[in-house]
Amino acid sequence: MSEITYVRGDATVPSVKGVKVIAHVCNDIGGWGKGFVVALSRRRPEPEAAYRAWHRGRATNDFGLGAAQFVRVEPYMWAANMVGQRGIRTGSKGVPVRYEAIDAALGRLAQKTTELGASVHMPRIGCGLAGGAWARVEPLITERLVRRGISVTVYDHGEGRS
């Protein structure tokens, strides 16, 4: 069985051949403007536009914790907007990350990447502004994706990341 590949670099520009899905975690309140999504939007406007439209139409679609939206950004590249955090602030209920929601969204990601024959590229999802612990997220990725034979690369930015 393969493992998650860890590299230093930018998850918004995976440099492997074949179909690629850039996966990241979004909140459930329609907010887009801090963290990894800023870098993603700098390169590709489609995921943000699709996420905002998805959130606006939430009364009649599947938007919510655990949902995943797949947005084609190039012929061989997709973005996966995965709703895995409740709100954007740490409060009385703890940090915004929701591991069960990330797990459910990863299940949807596994299905889509299998259909596409794609590899998955991501930052350490749920562990930035969402406040999650990689020790809890990594096993979900291994279970949902790696054990199904899906190639996963996790990108860590170098020093000086703002």
N, C-alpha and C positions, 0 to 999 in steps of 0.2 A: 504494500500500500504506500502511496506517495504521501508526502507531507506538504504543509503550507510552505511556500518559498517566500523568504523575507529579503527585500532589497532596499537599498537607499535610493530614493528617487521620487518622482512625481506620478502619483496614481492616475492623473488626468491624461497622461501620455504614455500608455503601455507600448513597449517597443517589440512585442512579439508578433509573429505571423498568425494569420487566421482571425476568426471572429472573436471579439473581445467584449466583455461586459464590465463597465466600471460601476461598482456597487458602493453605495454609501447609505448612511442613515439620516432620515429626516424626522422632524417633529410632527405632532398631530394637530398643530394650531395654524398651519399655513405660513409659518415664518421661514424665510430663506434669506440669509444675509451675513452669517458668521460661520467661521470654520471652513471645512473642506468645500462646501458649496460655493464659496467665494472663488476659490481656485477653479472649480469646475465651470462656473458661469463665465469666468474670464476667457475660457477656451471655447465653450459651447453654450449658446443661449437656450437651446431646445429643452434640456432637462428642467430648468427653472420655469420656463413658460408652461411646460406640461404639468409640472407639480402645482403651480398656482391655479391652473384651470381645473385640475383634479380636485384640489381643495375647495375651490368655489362651487363645484358641482357635487360636493360630498353628500348632499341630501338624496341624490339619486345614483350614486356610484359606490364603489367599495372602499373609498378613502377611510382610513382609520388605522389604529395600531395593528401591526402585523401584515398590513397590505403592502404590495409592491407594484410599482408602475415601471414599465419598460419602454424606453424612449430611444428610437434609432437616431443616432447623430451622424453617422457616416455609413457607407455601404457595409463595412465590416465591424462597426463599433456601435454599441448600445450603452445606455446609462440605466442603472436600476435605482430608482428612488424608493427606498425601503423605509416605511414608517415604523420606527423603533424607539421613539422617545416621546414621553408625555410632557408637553409643554417645553419650556426652555430654561426654567430656573430651578435651582435646588430649593426645596421648601420642606414643610413638615412631613411630606411623604418621601423625602430623600431626593436623590439625584434624578434627573429626567429619564435616564436610560430605562428601558423595559426589556429585560432579557427574553421574556416569553414572546414579545412582539418581534424582536430580532430573529428569534428562532423560527417563528412562523413565516416571516418574510424571507429568510434563507431557504426555507422549503420551497417557496414560490420561485426563488432565484434558481434553485437546483433544477426545477422542472423546465424553466425557460432556457437555461444554459444547455441543458441536455438536448432540448429541441433544436437549438441553434448550433450545437457542436462547438460551443464557445468556452474560452477560458475566462476566469474572473479576476479582476484587479481592484484593489481597495486599499484605503488607509486602514488604520486600526479602528474599524467601525464601532461606534457607540462609546468610544473611550476618550474622545476629546471633550467638547462642550457638553455632551450628554452625561459625562461623569462616570462612565462604566469602567469596569476592571477587565483588562485583557484576559486575565486568568479565567474569567467567566465566559467571555465571548469566543475565545479561540476554540474551546471544545465544541461549541455550537457549529462553527465553521467546519471543523473536522468531521463532525457527525453528518451534517446536512450536505456538504459539498465534497470534501476530500474522499470520504468513504464511498462516494458514488463515482469516483474516478474523474472528478472535475478538477482541472488545474487551477489553483488559487495562488495568487501573488499578493502579498501584503507589502505596501510601500511605507517606509519611514523616511520623513524628510531629514535632511542633514542639520547641522548646527545652525542656529540663528533663525529658526522658523518663527514667524510672528503670528 
